[in-house]
Amino acid sequence: MQQRCASTAKNLCRKILQVQPQAAVRATAPPLCDIFINHRGSDTKRTIAGLLHDHLFRLGLRPFLDSMNMKPGDKLFGKIDPAIRRCRLGVAIFSPNYCDSYFCLHELSLLMESKKRVIPIFCDVKPSQLQVVDYGTRSAEELKRFSWALGEAKHTVGLPFDTLEGDWSAFLNKATDAVIKNLVELEAENSSKKTTYIVQGHQQK
């Protein structure tokens, strides 16, 4: 199973790299990443987020995790926002303290506003337990934006995981398989759109 996933991921990665236009390579913007991992660092950086990043990276994919893809001196929004807009897929790792973080909710909102496909992972928390709390530090517009994005994620089929009783190896394989399947579907959709565009272009001529 793991060898099949690795082979599929590496073939997909090579295919994605082959179709990137030269203009994208020359651009000064941050390079494309395949997967943006949205998470609460204090809860999951050293556990599920870090392990998933390493697992995907070893398979030849290009995951974005702030602690791995950023260096001292980088501007948070200047690096993270373009990565979200240019990623192919989002993985949102929800945890008990996730909703306390402005950055987590901002990243999730930007993923949703950018119409990215997002895979939710509910780590030690149930979807019904996630809610945006007004501490008096966020504007009404921000609260509305965050609540909308959180609602979109909560109503998306995700992967639950209990860090105390769950099987870590099995879960990482399951999460990786979900990422690969979604990337394959997105690549197929993009290929279909390109084919339709080319056909329409020929018909107009």
Salt bridges, closest charged atoms under 4 A:
ASP34 OD1 - ARG62 NH2 3.10
ASP34 OD1 - ARG88 NE 3.70
ASP54 OD1 - HIS53 ND1 3.16
ASP66 OD1 - HIS39 NE2 3.82
ASP66 OD1 - LYS45 NZ 2.86
ASP74 OD1 - LYS71 NZ 3.09
ASP81 OD1 - HIS106 NE2 3.12
GLU113 OE2 - ARG145 NE 2.59
ASP177 OD2 - LYS181 NZ 3.30
GLU185 OE1 - ARG117 NH1 2.62
GLU189 OE2 - ARG117 NH2 2.98
